[in-house]
Amino acid sequence: MTDMPNVDADIIEPSIDPKTRKIALRHVSARNDGGTRTKVQVRDFEPVHTDEPASLGGTNTAPSPLETVLVALVGCDGVIINGVAKAMGFAYSAADFDCQSQIDVRGPKGVPGVRPYFESCELTIVLYTDEPQSRVDQLIKNVEYRCPVMNLLRAADVRLNVDWQIRPAAQA
């Protein structure tokens, strides 16, 4: 990286000119008809919905908004793993994700001093590869450095515990 401080020797070069700002926009629109269910439109895809479980006053017809944050986390990790692997010439056959979070439901109910979002998040990533451990470590470091959703959660001070498990590629 020319004229850029090297954060860590294991961090790979960016795949874009680091000196040229490039803004990407993301847009969704939504409608809520006075209940817990919200219909969300993303680009030209079929609408997606959010709702709450019946135990929280919802109709339990779709994932909750906080569950969709976990969907975004594992989906984003999948995209970033793929991008970093391509940049490194790193071979893997699959990645499995398991994710759960903890929230004190008093927060979204307005109890002062209780955060209205995740306290913690446990994420297990099983990566199927035959790459040597040093390259696996480099891939992990770069994925965690680049993943927007993972870093968003960390910036919100969510205790994020990521457990990477490596299995042979043939076991995928």
OpenMM code with the backbone's topology and positions (N, CA, C; nanometers):
from openmm import Vec3, app, unit

residues = "MET THR ASP MET PRO ASN VAL ASP ALA ASP ILE ILE GLU PRO SER ILE ASP PRO LYS THR ARG LYS ILE ALA LEU ARG HIS VAL SER ALA ARG ASN ASP GLY GLY THR ARG THR LYS VAL GLN VAL ARG ASP PHE GLU PRO VAL HIS THR ASP GLU PRO ALA SER LEU GLY GLY THR ASN THR ALA PRO SER PRO LEU GLU THR VAL LEU VAL ALA LEU VAL GLY CYS ASP GLY VAL ILE ILE ASN GLY VAL ALA LYS ALA MET GLY PHE ALA TYR SER ALA ALA ASP PHE ASP CYS GLN SER GLN ILE ASP VAL ARG GLY PRO LYS GLY VAL PRO GLY VAL ARG PRO TYR PHE GLU SER CYS GLU LEU THR ILE VAL LEU TYR THR ASP GLU PRO GLN SER ARG VAL ASP GLN LEU ILE LYS ASN VAL GLU TYR ARG CYS PRO VAL MET ASN LEU LEU ARG ALA ALA ASP VAL ARG LEU ASN VAL ASP TRP GLN ILE ARG PRO ALA ALA GLN ALA".split()
positions = [
    Vec3(0.0846, -0.1169, 0.0000),
    Vec3(0.0000, 0.0000, 0.0000),
    Vec3(0.0892, 0.1232, 0.0000),
    Vec3(0.0874, 0.1961, -0.1039),
    Vec3(0.1683, 0.3156, -0.1091),
    Vec3(0.0999, 0.4289, -0.0358),
    Vec3(0.1776, 0.5021, 0.0447),
    Vec3(0.1291, 0.6171, 0.1213),
    Vec3(0.0162, 0.5842, 0.2182),
    Vec3(-0.0086, 0.4590, 0.2452),
    Vec3(-0.1118, 0.4198, 0.3414),
    Vec3(-0.0420, 0.3457, 0.4541),
    Vec3(-0.0761, 0.3776, 0.5781),
    Vec3(-0.0137, 0.3020, 0.6870),
    Vec3(-0.0575, 0.1568, 0.6812),
    Vec3(0.0366, 0.0673, 0.7002),
    Vec3(0.0044, -0.0744, 0.6993),
    Vec3(-0.0455, -0.1117, 0.8379),
    Vec3(-0.1729, -0.1403, 0.8495),
    Vec3(-0.2346, -0.1731, 0.9772),
    Vec3(-0.1730, -0.2991, 1.0348),
    Vec3(-0.1488, -0.3942, 0.9507),
    Vec3(-0.0982, -0.5239, 0.9934),
    Vec3(-0.0428, -0.5924, 0.8691),
    Vec3(0.0673, -0.6602, 0.8837),
    Vec3(0.1291, -0.7258, 0.7688),
    Vec3(0.0390, -0.8323, 0.7067),
    Vec3(-0.0553, -0.8869, 0.7842),
    Vec3(-0.1451, -0.9895, 0.7319),
    Vec3(-0.2654, -0.9330, 0.6573),
    Vec3(-0.2869, -0.8021, 0.6658),
    Vec3(-0.4003, -0.7407, 0.5961),
    Vec3(-0.3618, -0.7263, 0.4491),
    Vec3(-0.4428, -0.7851, 0.3619),
    Vec3(-0.4124, -0.7833, 0.2185),
    Vec3(-0.4453, -0.6473, 0.1580),
    Vec3(-0.3864, -0.6210, 0.0430),
    Vec3(-0.4077, -0.4954, -0.0284),
    Vec3(-0.5564, -0.4782, -0.0611),
    Vec3(-0.6057, -0.3555, -0.0555),
    Vec3(-0.7445, -0.3323, -0.0971),
    Vec3(-0.7610, -0.3591, -0.2458),
    Vec3(-0.8813, -0.3962, -0.2844),
    Vec3(-0.9091, -0.4249, -0.4254),
    Vec3(-0.9643, -0.3021, -0.4967),
    Vec3(-0.9382, -0.1849, -0.4393),
    Vec3(-0.9872, -0.0589, -0.4945),
    Vec3(-0.8829, 0.0474, -0.4632),
    Vec3(-0.8788, 0.1542, -0.5393),
    Vec3(-0.7846, 0.2624, -0.5124),
    Vec3(-0.8177, 0.3243, -0.3766),
    Vec3(-0.7284, 0.3112, -0.2782),
    Vec3(-0.7595, 0.3595, -0.1447),
    Vec3(-0.7654, 0.5119, -0.1335),
    Vec3(-0.7168, 0.5829, -0.2344),
    Vec3(-0.7148, 0.7295, -0.2294),
    Vec3(-0.8385, 0.7932, -0.2917),
    Vec3(-0.9162, 0.7147, -0.3653),
    Vec3(-1.0325, 0.7679, -0.4350),
    Vec3(-1.1593, 0.7264, -0.3614),
    Vec3(-1.2295, 0.8240, -0.3081),
    Vec3(-1.3537, 0.7955, -0.2357),
    Vec3(-1.4587, 0.7473, -0.3347),
    Vec3(-1.5253, 0.6383, -0.3007),
    Vec3(-1.6281, 0.5820, -0.3884),
    Vec3(-1.7484, 0.5495, -0.3016),
    Vec3(-1.8535, 0.6248, -0.3183),
    Vec3(-1.9736, 0.6087, -0.2366),
    Vec3(-2.0690, 0.5115, -0.3052),
    Vec3(-2.1190, 0.4155, -0.2295),
    Vec3(-2.2216, 0.3230, -0.2786),
    Vec3(-2.3470, 0.3464, -0.1953),
    Vec3(-2.4575, 0.3554, -0.2600),
    Vec3(-2.5833, 0.3790, -0.1901),
    Vec3(-2.6612, 0.2497, -0.1740),
    Vec3(-2.7260, 0.2354, -0.0632),
    Vec3(-2.8182, 0.1245, -0.0387),
    Vec3(-2.9525, 0.1879, -0.0041),
    Vec3(-3.0600, 0.1345, -0.0591),
    Vec3(-3.1912, 0.1930, -0.0354),
    Vec3(-3.2955, 0.0834, -0.0200),
    Vec3(-3.3813, 0.0988, 0.0762),
    Vec3(-3.4989, 0.0136, 0.0923),
    Vec3(-3.6175, 0.1049, 0.1198),
    Vec3(-3.7356, 0.0566, 0.0888),
    Vec3(-3.8578, 0.1272, 0.1264),
    Vec3(-3.9476, 0.0268, 0.1969),
    Vec3(-4.0362, 0.0768, 0.2801),
    Vec3(-4.1163, -0.0148, 0.3604),
    Vec3(-4.2516, 0.0473, 0.3944),
    Vec3(-4.3426, -0.0420, 0.4340),
    Vec3(-4.4742, 0.0017, 0.4793),
    Vec3(-4.5161, -0.0841, 0.5973),
    Vec3(-4.5649, -0.0171, 0.7004),
    Vec3(-4.6203, -0.0825, 0.8172),
    Vec3(-4.7632, -0.0322, 0.8316),
    Vec3(-4.8584, -0.1250, 0.8344),
    Vec3(-5.0006, -0.0888, 0.8407),
    Vec3(-5.0547, -0.0859, 0.9837),
    Vec3(-4.9757, -0.0430, 1.0778),
    Vec3(-5.0257, -0.0251, 1.2134),
    Vec3(-5.0165, -0.1489, 1.3005),
    Vec3(-4.9292, -0.2406, 1.2675),
    Vec3(-4.9089, -0.3596, 1.3497),
    Vec3(-4.7602, -0.3852, 1.3651),
    Vec3(-4.7248, -0.5083, 1.3910),
    Vec3(-4.5834, -0.5416, 1.4062),
    Vec3(-4.5201, -0.5872, 1.2753),
    Vec3(-4.6021, -0.6197, 1.1765),
    Vec3(-4.5511, -0.6700, 1.0478),
    Vec3(-4.5219, -0.5524, 0.9551),
    Vec3(-4.4027, -0.5549, 0.8937),
    Vec3(-4.3622, -0.4511, 0.7995),
    Vec3(-4.3204, -0.5173, 0.6693),
    Vec3(-4.3692, -0.4639, 0.5592),
    Vec3(-4.3340, -0.5110, 0.4258),
    Vec3(-4.2210, -0.4224, 0.3737),
    Vec3(-4.1108, -0.4852, 0.3331),
    Vec3(-3.9913, -0.4115, 0.2912),
    Vec3(-3.9590, -0.4460, 0.1464),
    Vec3(-3.9325, -0.3427, 0.0683),
    Vec3(-3.8945, -0.3600, -0.0720),
    Vec3(-3.7470, -0.3254, -0.0885),
    Vec3(-3.6720, -0.4193, -0.1455),
    Vec3(-3.5304, -0.3998, -0.1742),
    Vec3(-3.5110, -0.4188, -0.3242),
    Vec3(-3.4621, -0.3155, -0.3889),
    Vec3(-3.4433, -0.3165, -0.5340),
    Vec3(-3.5648, -0.3784, -0.6018),
    Vec3(-3.5442, -0.4727, -0.6948),
    Vec3(-3.6570, -0.5310, -0.7679),
    Vec3(-3.6875, -0.6735, -0.7216),
    Vec3(-3.6476, -0.7068, -0.5986),
    Vec3(-3.6756, -0.8393, -0.5446),
    Vec3(-3.8172, -0.8480, -0.4907),
    Vec3(-3.8626, -0.9713, -0.4697),
    Vec3(-3.9890, -0.9904, -0.4004),
    Vec3(-3.9789, -0.9231, -0.2640),
    Vec3(-4.0872, -0.8668, -0.2139),
    Vec3(-4.0815, -0.8016, -0.0828),
    Vec3(-4.0408, -0.9006, 0.0270),
    Vec3(-3.9734, -0.8481, 0.1255),
    Vec3(-3.9433, -0.9243, 0.2467),
    Vec3(-4.0221, -0.8608, 0.3605),
    Vec3(-4.0416, -0.9370, 0.4650),
    Vec3(-4.1221, -0.8882, 0.5763),
    Vec3(-4.0463, -0.9059, 0.7073),
    Vec3(-4.0822, -0.8229, 0.8029),
    Vec3(-4.0382, -0.8426, 0.9404),
    Vec3(-4.1618, -0.8440, 1.0275),
    Vec3(-4.1482, -0.9070, 1.1414),
    Vec3(-4.2580, -0.9169, 1.2365),
    Vec3(-4.1959, -0.9467, 1.3719),
    Vec3(-4.2750, -0.9681, 1.4690),
    Vec3(-4.2293, -1.0077, 1.6016),
    Vec3(-4.2936, -1.1406, 1.6379),
    Vec3(-4.2284, -1.2175, 1.7231),
    Vec3(-4.2923, -1.3403, 1.7721),
    Vec3(-4.4202, -1.3058, 1.8491),
    Vec3(-4.5117, -1.4004, 1.8554),
    Vec3(-4.6359, -1.3792, 1.9305),
    Vec3(-4.6063, -1.3448, 2.0761),
    Vec3(-4.5001, -1.4022, 2.1316),
    Vec3(-4.4660, -1.3755, 2.2717),
    Vec3(-4.4288, -1.2296, 2.2967),
    Vec3(-4.3966, -1.1557, 2.1891),
    Vec3(-4.3645, -1.0138, 2.2019),
    Vec3(-4.4723, -0.9258, 2.1394),
    Vec3(-4.5908, -0.9821, 2.1196),
    Vec3(-4.7026, -0.9047, 2.0678),
    Vec3(-4.7148, -0.9034, 1.9170),
    Vec3(-4.6357, -0.9826, 1.8481),
    Vec3(-4.6408, -0.9859, 1.7027),
    Vec3(-4.7326, -1.0940, 1.6511),
    Vec3(-4.7332, -1.1096, 1.5196),
    Vec3(-4.8154, -1.2132, 1.4561),
    Vec3(-4.7314, -1.3335, 1.4136),
    Vec3(-4.6006, -1.3282, 1.4391),
    Vec3(-4.5092, -1.4399, 1.4119),
    Vec3(-4.5172, -1.4893, 1.2674),
    Vec3(-4.5233, -1.3941, 1.1728),
    Vec3(-4.5325, -1.4322, 1.0318),
    Vec3(-4.4034, -1.4090, 0.9547),
    Vec3(-4.3020, -1.3559, 1.0225),
    Vec3(-4.1745, -1.3274, 0.9559),
    Vec3(-4.0671, -1.3097, 1.0625),
    Vec3(-3.9409, -1.3098, 1.0232),
    Vec3(-3.8339, -1.2849, 1.1212),
    Vec3(-3.8485, -1.1465, 1.1837),
    Vec3(-3.7998, -1.1342, 1.3049),
    Vec3(-3.8015, -1.0033, 1.3707),
    Vec3(-3.6929, -0.9151, 1.3081),
    Vec3(-3.7048, -0.7846, 1.3246),
    Vec3(-3.5983, -0.6978, 1.2740),
    Vec3(-3.4605, -0.7340, 1.3299),
    Vec3(-3.4522, -0.7696, 1.4579),
    Vec3(-3.3223, -0.8071, 1.5130),
    Vec3(-3.2723, -0.9392, 1.4550),
    Vec3(-3.3625, -1.0312, 1.4248),
    Vec3(-3.3200, -1.1544, 1.3565),
    Vec3(-3.2652, -1.1225, 1.2181),
    Vec3(-3.3214, -1.0227, 1.1520),
    Vec3(-3.2697, -0.9867, 1.0198),
    Vec3(-3.1307, -0.9248, 1.0298),
    Vec3(-3.0964, -0.8663, 1.1447),
    Vec3(-2.9589, -0.8196, 1.1646),
    Vec3(-2.8643, -0.9401, 1.1656),
    Vec3(-2.9063, -1.0486, 1.2298),
    Vec3(-2.8240, -1.1700, 1.2302),
    Vec3(-2.8154, -1.2292, 1.0900),
    Vec3(-2.9240, -1.2230, 1.0144),
    Vec3(-2.9217, -1.2661, 0.8739),
    Vec3(-2.8188, -1.1832, 0.7976),
    Vec3(-2.8202, -1.0525, 0.8214),
    Vec3(-2.7239, -0.9647, 0.7542),
    Vec3(-2.5811, -0.9996, 0.7942),
    Vec3(-2.5593, -1.0324, 0.9202),
    Vec3(-2.4252, -1.0668, 0.9661),
    Vec3(-2.3722, -1.1912, 0.8951),
    Vec3(-2.4483, -1.2988, 0.8961),
    Vec3(-2.3976, -1.4220, 0.8343),
    Vec3(-2.3907, -1.4083, 0.6822),
    Vec3(-2.4850, -1.3374, 0.6232),
    Vec3(-2.4795, -1.3148, 0.4788),
    Vec3(-2.3591, -1.2316, 0.4395),
    Vec3(-2.3319, -1.1275, 0.5173),
    Vec3(-2.2173, -1.0412, 0.4896),
    Vec3(-2.0872, -1.1182, 0.5074),
    Vec3(-2.0779, -1.1987, 0.6134),
    Vec3(-1.9581, -1.2800, 0.6313),
    Vec3(-1.9368, -1.3735, 0.5132),
    Vec3(-2.0438, -1.4316, 0.4604),
    Vec3(-2.0312, -1.5185, 0.3430),
    Vec3(-1.9755, -1.4440, 0.2232),
    Vec3(-2.0240, -1.3234, 0.1999),
    Vec3(-1.9760, -1.2420, 0.0879),
    Vec3(-1.8294, -1.2048, 0.1081),
    Vec3(-1.7950, -1.1628, 0.2288),
    Vec3(-1.6584, -1.1178, 0.2550),
    Vec3(-1.5607, -1.2353, 0.2534),
    Vec3(-1.6003, -1.3498, 0.3071),
    Vec3(-1.5144, -1.4685, 0.2978),
    Vec3(-1.4831, -1.4970, 0.1512),
    Vec3(-1.5856, -1.4939, 0.0663),
    Vec3(-1.5657, -1.5211, -0.0755),
    Vec3(-1.4722, -1.4190, -0.1399),
    Vec3(-1.4929, -1.2910, -0.1107),
    Vec3(-1.4093, -1.1863, -0.1696),
    Vec3(-1.2649, -1.1940, -0.1243),
    Vec3(-1.2431, -1.2166, 0.0048),
    Vec3(-1.1067, -1.2274, 0.0573),
    Vec3(-1.0396, -1.3527, 0.0010),
    Vec3(-1.1141, -1.4632, -0.0046),
    Vec3(-1.0570, -1.5871, -0.0586),
    Vec3(-1.0122, -1.5671, -0.2032),
    Vec3(-1.0948, -1.5011, -0.2835),
    Vec3(-1.0561, -1.4748, -0.4226),
    Vec3(-0.9314, -1.3882, -0.4290),
    Vec3(-0.9255, -1.2847, -0.3461),
    Vec3(-0.8094, -1.1949, -0.3472),
    Vec3(-0.6819, -1.2668, -0.3047),
    Vec3(-0.6947, -1.3641, -0.2163),
    Vec3(-0.5790, -1.4376, -0.1661),
    Vec3(-0.5458, -1.5611, -0.2492),
    Vec3(-0.6348, -1.6003, -0.3410),
    Vec3(-0.6182, -1.7279, -0.4086),
    Vec3(-0.6335, -1.8422, -0.3096),
    Vec3(-0.7280, -1.8276, -0.2191),
    Vec3(-0.7523, -1.9201, -0.1078),
    Vec3(-0.8651, -2.0157, -0.1465),
    Vec3(-0.8406, -2.1452, -0.1370),
    Vec3(-0.9408, -2.2448, -0.1760),
    Vec3(-1.0219, -2.2900, -0.0543),
    Vec3(-1.1536, -2.2848, -0.0690),
    Vec3(-1.2430, -2.3399, 0.0325),
    Vec3(-1.3645, -2.3958, -0.0399),
    Vec3(-1.4300, -2.4934, 0.0216),
    Vec3(-1.5440, -2.5551, -0.0463),
    Vec3(-1.6777, -2.5075, 0.0075),
    Vec3(-1.6813, -2.4552, 0.1302),
    Vec3(-1.8069, -2.4069, 0.1877),
    Vec3(-1.7785, -2.3387, 0.3206),
    Vec3(-1.8795, -2.2701, 0.3693),
    Vec3(-1.8760, -2.2137, 0.5044),
    Vec3(-2.0156, -2.2284, 0.5624),
    Vec3(-2.0240, -2.2769, 0.6848),
    Vec3(-2.1504, -2.2865, 0.7575),
    Vec3(-2.1479, -2.1849, 0.8702),
    Vec3(-2.2643, -2.1294, 0.9009),
    Vec3(-2.2749, -2.0264, 1.0038),
    Vec3(-2.3843, -2.0640, 1.1030),
    Vec3(-2.3584, -2.0373, 1.2287),
    Vec3(-2.4595, -2.0505, 1.3331),
    Vec3(-2.4460, -1.9275, 1.4211),
    Vec3(-2.5561, -1.8592, 1.4436),
    Vec3(-2.5481, -1.7310, 1.5118),
    Vec3(-2.6652, -1.7145, 1.6077),
    Vec3(-2.6355, -1.6644, 1.7257),
    Vec3(-2.7416, -1.6295, 1.8197),
    Vec3(-2.6994, -1.5058, 1.8962),
    Vec3(-2.7980, -1.4316, 1.9416),
    Vec3(-2.7687, -1.3093, 2.0152),
    Vec3(-2.8489, -1.3074, 2.1439),
    Vec3(-2.8082, -1.2168, 2.2305),
    Vec3(-2.8797, -1.1977, 2.3568),
    Vec3(-2.9187, -1.0516, 2.3667),
    Vec3(-3.0442, -1.0288, 2.4028),
    Vec3(-3.0953, -0.8933, 2.4221),
    Vec3(-3.1799, -0.8931, 2.5479),
    Vec3(-3.1687, -0.7880, 2.6236),
    Vec3(-3.2569, -0.7681, 2.7382),
    Vec3(-3.3809, -0.6972, 2.6842),
    Vec3(-3.4931, -0.7675, 2.6782),
    Vec3(-3.6133, -0.7127, 2.6135),
    Vec3(-3.6713, -0.5932, 2.6869),
    Vec3(-3.6180, -0.5622, 2.8042),
    Vec3(-3.6628, -0.4405, 2.8714),
    Vec3(-3.6184, -0.3165, 2.7942),
    Vec3(-3.5035, -0.3252, 2.7237),
    Vec3(-3.4523, -0.2105, 2.6489),
    Vec3(-3.5493, -0.1587, 2.5452),
    Vec3(-3.5962, -0.2443, 2.4516),
    Vec3(-3.6928, -0.1964, 2.3526),
    Vec3(-3.8275, -0.1564, 2.4134),
    Vec3(-3.8518, -0.1949, 2.5395),
    Vec3(-3.9763, -0.1566, 2.6079),
    Vec3(-3.9608, -0.0237, 2.6823),
    Vec3(-3.8402, 0.0362, 2.6712),
    Vec3(-3.8215, 0.1706, 2.7249),
    Vec3(-3.7663, 0.1813, 2.8655),
    Vec3(-3.7132, 0.0728, 2.9213),
    Vec3(-3.6581, 0.0802, 3.0567),
    Vec3(-3.5275, 0.1599, 3.0517),
    Vec3(-3.5201, 0.2699, 3.1268),
    Vec3(-3.3988, 0.3527, 3.1252),
    Vec3(-3.2752, 0.2730, 3.1659),
    Vec3(-3.1654, 0.2991, 3.0963),
    Vec3(-3.0384, 0.2358, 3.1285),
    Vec3(-3.0200, 0.0970, 3.0697),
    Vec3(-3.1210, 0.0456, 3.0008),
    Vec3(-3.1097, -0.0866, 2.9384),
    Vec3(-3.1027, -0.0643, 2.7876),
    Vec3(-2.9938, -0.1122, 2.7271),
    Vec3(-2.9774, -0.0900, 2.5831),
    Vec3(-3.0879, -0.1614, 2.5049),
    Vec3(-3.1401, -0.0980, 2.3999),
    Vec3(-3.2488, -0.1575, 2.3225),
    Vec3(-3.2016, -0.2478, 2.2094),
    Vec3(-3.0802, -0.2893, 2.2131),
    Vec3(-3.0260, -0.3776, 2.1088),
    Vec3(-2.9394, -0.4837, 2.1743),
    Vec3(-2.8722, -0.5637, 2.0913),
    Vec3(-2.7980, -0.6794, 2.1401),
    Vec3(-2.6972, -0.6436, 2.2485),
    Vec3(-2.6904, -0.7295, 2.3489),
    Vec3(-2.5820, -0.7226, 2.4468),
    Vec3(-2.4640, -0.8036, 2.3955),
    Vec3(-2.4945, -0.9205, 2.3391),
    Vec3(-2.3889, -1.0089, 2.2915),
    Vec3(-2.4373, -1.0864, 2.1701),
    Vec3(-2.3385, -1.1401, 2.1001),
    Vec3(-2.3677, -1.2198, 1.9815),
    Vec3(-2.2629, -1.3294, 1.9729),
    Vec3(-2.3081, -1.4522, 1.9569),
    Vec3(-2.2202, -1.5685, 1.9408),
    Vec3(-2.2324, -1.6153, 1.7967),
    Vec3(-2.1194, -1.6190, 1.7277),
    Vec3(-2.1178, -1.6594, 1.5878),
    Vec3(-2.0158, -1.7709, 1.5703),
    Vec3(-2.0604, -1.8833, 1.5164),
    Vec3(-1.9705, -1.9928, 1.4817),
    Vec3(-1.9644, -2.0000, 1.3296),
    Vec3(-1.8427, -1.9989, 1.2776),
    Vec3(-1.8202, -2.0127, 1.1339),
    Vec3(-1.7379, -2.1389, 1.1133),
    Vec3(-1.7942, -2.2346, 1.0405),
    Vec3(-1.7209, -2.3557, 1.0050),
    Vec3(-1.6759, -2.3384, 0.8607),
    Vec3(-1.5449, -2.3315, 0.8433),
    Vec3(-1.4866, -2.3115, 0.7115),
    Vec3(-1.4239, -2.4425, 0.6654),
    Vec3(-1.4637, -2.4865, 0.5477),
    Vec3(-1.4145, -2.6127, 0.4919),
    Vec3(-1.3025, -2.5822, 0.3934),
    Vec3(-1.1800, -2.6134, 0.4355),
    Vec3(-1.0633, -2.5828, 0.3536),
    Vec3(-0.9476, -2.6756, 0.3884),
    Vec3(-0.8583, -2.6912, 0.2938),
    Vec3(-0.7353, -2.7667, 0.3173),
    Vec3(-0.6140, -2.6745, 0.3190),
    Vec3(-0.6387, -2.5444, 0.3249),
    Vec3(-0.5298, -2.4466, 0.3288),
    Vec3(-0.4525, -2.4593, 0.4604),
    Vec3(-0.3237, -2.4232, 0.4607),
    Vec3(-0.2458, -2.4279, 0.5846),
    Vec3(-0.2949, -2.3245, 0.6865),
    Vec3(-0.2684, -2.3511, 0.8128),
    Vec3(-0.3190, -2.2671, 0.9217),
    Vec3(-0.2768, -2.1207, 0.9064),
    Vec3(-0.1573, -2.0945, 0.8597),
    Vec3(-0.1118, -1.9556, 0.8452),
    Vec3(-0.1993, -1.8790, 0.7460),
    Vec3(-0.2420, -1.9450, 0.6395),
    Vec3(-0.3302, -1.8789, 0.5415),
    Vec3(-0.4719, -1.8675, 0.5949),
    Vec3(-0.5158, -1.9670, 0.6711),
    Vec3(-0.6471, -1.9584, 0.7350),
    Vec3(-0.6485, -1.8387, 0.8295),
    Vec3(-0.5435, -1.8241, 0.9092),
    Vec3(-0.5352, -1.7111, 1.0027),
    Vec3(-0.5399, -1.5783, 0.9280),
    Vec3(-0.4726, -1.5704, 0.8150),
    Vec3(-0.4738, -1.4473, 0.7360),
    Vec3(-0.6131, -1.4195, 0.6795),
    Vec3(-0.6791, -1.5227, 0.6301),
    Vec3(-0.8154, -1.5050, 0.5790),
    Vec3(-0.9067, -1.4547, 0.6906),
    Vec3(-0.9009, -1.5169, 0.8074),
    Vec3(-0.9863, -1.4773, 0.9193),
    Vec3(-0.9616, -1.3316, 0.9558),
    Vec3(-0.8374, -1.2930, 0.9681),
    Vec3(-0.8033, -1.1556, 1.0053),
    Vec3(-0.8601, -1.0570, 0.9045),
    Vec3(-0.8504, -1.0904, 0.7757),
    Vec3(-0.9008, -1.0010, 0.6713),
    Vec3(-1.0528, -0.9976, 0.6657),
    Vec3(-1.1176, -1.1106, 0.6878),
    Vec3(-1.2647, -1.1125, 0.6906),
    Vec3(-1.3141, -1.0257, 0.8056),
    Vec3(-1.2569, -1.0421, 0.9230),
    Vec3(-1.3025, -0.9644, 1.0386),
    Vec3(-1.2676, -0.8161, 1.0248),
    Vec3(-1.1643, -0.7843, 0.9522),
    Vec3(-1.1257, -0.6458, 0.9258),
    Vec3(-1.2219, -0.5800, 0.8264),
    Vec3(-1.2711, -0.6573, 0.7281),
    Vec3(-1.3497, -0.6014, 0.6176),
    Vec3(-1.5010, -0.6121, 0.6332),
    Vec3(-1.5518, -0.7020, 0.7142),
    Vec3(-1.6965, -0.7264, 0.7168),
    Vec3(-1.7724, -0.6062, 0.7744),
    Vec3(-1.8521, -0.5376, 0.6928),
    Vec3(-1.9244, -0.4199, 0.7406),
    Vec3(-2.0201, -0.4485, 0.8566),
    Vec3(-2.0948, -0.5564, 0.8495),
    Vec3(-2.1940, -0.5830, 0.9541),
    Vec3(-2.1252, -0.6227, 1.0850),
    Vec3(-2.0219, -0.7041, 1.0755),
    Vec3(-1.9473, -0.7422, 1.1954),
    Vec3(-1.8897, -0.6176, 1.2634),
    Vec3(-1.8341, -0.5274, 1.1838),
    Vec3(-1.7757, -0.4068, 1.2399),
    Vec3(-1.8808, -0.3093, 1.2909),
    Vec3(-1.9977, -0.3106, 1.2304),
    Vec3(-2.1088, -0.2291, 1.2802),
    Vec3(-2.1497, -0.2746, 1.4208),
    Vec3(-2.1592, -0.4058, 1.4392),
    Vec3(-2.1934, -0.4594, 1.5711),
    Vec3(-2.0840, -0.4274, 1.6732),
    Vec3(-1.9603, -0.4433, 1.6327),
    Vec3(-1.8492, -0.4118, 1.7248),
    Vec3(-1.8498, -0.2637, 1.7614),
    Vec3(-1.8760, -0.1772, 1.6647),
    Vec3(-1.8803, -0.0336, 1.6913),
    Vec3(-1.9944, 0.0022, 1.7871),
    Vec3(-2.0994, -0.0791, 1.7880),
    Vec3(-2.2116, -0.0582, 1.8801),
    Vec3(-2.1848, -0.1214, 2.0165),
    Vec3(-2.0636, -0.1708, 2.0350),
    Vec3(-2.0210, -0.2316, 2.1615),
    Vec3(-2.0999, -0.3582, 2.1945),
    Vec3(-2.1393, -0.4313, 2.0907),
    Vec3(-2.1997, -0.5629, 2.1116),
    Vec3(-2.0838, -0.6599, 2.1359),
    Vec3(-2.0926, -0.7358, 2.2440),
    Vec3(-1.9886, -0.8361, 2.2701),
    Vec3(-2.0018, -0.9454, 2.1642),
    Vec3(-1.9107, -0.9465, 2.0705),
    Vec3(-1.9168, -1.0381, 1.9574),
    Vec3(-1.8099, -1.1446, 1.9745),
    Vec3(-1.8531, -1.2675, 1.9922),
    Vec3(-1.7622, -1.3800, 2.0050),
    Vec3(-1.7729, -1.4631, 1.8772),
    Vec3(-1.6633, -1.4654, 1.8006),
    Vec3(-1.6622, -1.5393, 1.6751),
    Vec3(-1.5724, -1.6614, 1.6922),
    Vec3(-1.6296, -1.7774, 1.6721),
    Vec3(-1.5575, -1.9047, 1.6840),
    Vec3(-1.5416, -1.9637, 1.5446),
    Vec3(-1.4205, -1.9547, 1.4909),
    Vec3(-1.3909, -2.0123, 1.3599),
    Vec3(-1.3484, -2.1570, 1.3800),
    Vec3(-1.4133, -2.2472, 1.3091),
    Vec3(-1.3768, -2.3883, 1.3125),
    Vec3(-1.3384, -2.4304, 1.1707),
    Vec3(-1.2270, -2.4996, 1.1610),
    Vec3(-1.1757, -2.5374, 1.0294),
    Vec3(-1.1913, -2.6886, 1.0130),
    Vec3(-1.2521, -2.7268, 0.9013),
    Vec3(-1.2711, -2.8672, 0.8685),
    Vec3(-1.2150, -2.8944, 0.7299),
    Vec3(-1.1784, -3.0182, 0.7017),
    Vec3(-1.1295, -3.0510, 0.5663),
    Vec3(-1.2347, -3.0191, 0.4595),
    Vec3(-1.1872, -2.9738, 0.3454),
    Vec3(-1.2766, -2.9320, 0.2362),
    Vec3(-1.3720, -3.0437, 0.1951),
    Vec3(-1.3269, -3.1681, 0.2007),
    Vec3(-1.4097, -3.2808, 0.1576),
    Vec3(-1.5279, -3.3062, 0.2493),
    Vec3(-1.5278, -3.2504, 0.3700),
    Vec3(-1.6373, -3.2739, 0.4650),
    Vec3(-1.7557, -3.1803, 0.4438),
    Vec3(-1.7427, -3.0871, 0.3512),
    Vec3(-1.8484, -2.9867, 0.3316),
    Vec3(-1.9804, -3.0458, 0.2922),
] * unit.nanometer
topology = app.Topology()
chain = topology.addChain("A")
for resn in residues:
    res = topology.addResidue(resn, chain)
    for name in ("N", "CA", "C"):
        topology.addAtom(name, app.Element.getBySymbol(name[0]), res)
